[in-house]
Amino acid sequence: MEMKELPMAARIVYLSWSATEIAGGIKIAFPHIKALQEAGIDAVIAAPGAETPAWFETIASIIDVSQAVAGDDILVFPKNHYGMLQAFMLQHY
């Protein structure tokens, strides 16, 4: 499988359930973002209200879902949140 390089201006945006909800996928997404940032990649979590989780510590960047689309953003949707994908498609397409 050939790897393609990301455009330099691309930002990776993980769309997430509210980070105040306790769920394993949320807890995994934050370290992913931190690792991407440490590798010099512009990456953020986008969650409703941009609230940081109170149930674990993180230094990963978080923004409100309404700020999730800009320019060449690469969006990562949670597989179990069809409603978020549907709302995104209706709003942007």
C-alpha positions as CSV (number, residue, x, y, z in Angstrom):
1,M,0.0,0.0,0.0
2,E,1.5,3.3,-1.1
3,M,1.4,6.1,1.5
4,K,0.4,9.6,0.2
5,E,1.9,12.7,1.8
6,L,-0.6,15.2,3.4
7,P,-0.7,18.7,2.0
8,M,1.4,20.9,4.3
9,A,-1.6,23.1,5.1
10,A,-3.9,20.2,6.1
11,R,-5.2,20.0,9.6
12,I,-6.4,16.7,11.0
13,V,-9.7,17.1,12.9
14,Y,-11.0,14.2,15.0
15,L,-14.8,14.8,15.4
16,S,-15.9,13.5,18.8
17,W,-18.8,13.0,21.0
18,S,-18.8,15.4,23.9
19,A,-15.5,14.9,25.7
20,T,-17.3,15.1,29.0
21,E,-18.9,11.7,28.3
22,I,-17.0,8.7,29.5
23,A,-16.2,6.4,26.5
24,G,-13.1,4.5,25.4
25,G,-13.1,6.0,21.9
26,I,-12.9,9.5,23.3
27,K,-10.0,8.6,25.6
28,I,-8.1,7.1,22.7
29,A,-8.7,10.0,20.3
30,F,-6.9,12.5,22.6
31,P,-3.6,10.6,22.7
32,H,-3.8,10.3,18.9
33,I,-4.1,14.1,18.6
34,K,-1.2,14.6,21.1
35,A,1.0,12.2,19.1
36,L,0.2,13.9,15.8
37,Q,1.0,17.3,17.4
38,E,4.3,16.0,18.8
39,A,5.1,14.9,15.2
40,G,4.6,18.4,14.0
41,I,1.2,17.8,12.4
42,D,-1.6,20.3,13.0
43,A,-4.3,18.2,14.7
44,V,-7.2,18.9,17.0
45,I,-10.3,17.3,18.6
46,A,-13.6,18.9,17.6
47,A,-16.3,18.3,20.2
48,P,-19.6,20.0,21.1
49,G,-18.8,23.1,23.3
50,A,-15.0,22.4,23.1
51,E,-15.2,21.1,26.6
52,T,-12.2,19.3,27.9
53,P,-12.7,15.9,29.6
54,A,-12.8,16.0,33.4
55,W,-12.3,12.3,33.7
56,F,-8.7,12.2,32.4
57,E,-5.9,14.7,31.8
58,T,-4.9,15.8,28.4
59,I,-2.9,18.6,26.7
60,A,-4.4,17.8,23.2
61,S,-6.0,20.8,21.5
62,I,-9.8,20.9,21.4
63,I,-12.2,23.1,19.4
64,D,-15.9,23.4,19.0
65,V,-17.5,21.3,16.3
66,S,-18.7,24.5,14.6
67,Q,-15.0,25.3,13.8
68,A,-14.2,21.8,12.4
69,V,-14.1,22.7,8.7
70,A,-11.5,25.0,7.3
71,G,-9.6,24.9,4.1
72,D,-7.9,21.5,3.6
73,D,-9.0,19.9,6.8
74,I,-9.0,16.1,7.0
75,L,-11.9,15.0,9.0
76,V,-12.0,11.8,11.1
77,F,-15.6,10.8,12.1
78,P,-16.4,8.4,14.9
79,K,-17.8,5.2,13.4
80,N,-20.6,5.1,15.9
81,H,-22.0,8.6,15.4
82,Y,-24.0,8.5,12.2
83,G,-26.0,11.5,13.4
84,M,-22.8,13.7,13.4
85,L,-21.9,12.6,9.9
86,Q,-25.5,13.2,8.7
87,A,-25.6,16.7,10.3
88,F,-22.2,17.5,8.8
89,M,-23.3,16.5,5.3
90,L,-26.5,18.5,5.5
91,Q,-24.7,21.6,6.7
92,H,-21.8,21.5,4.3
93,Y,-23.1,19.9,1.2
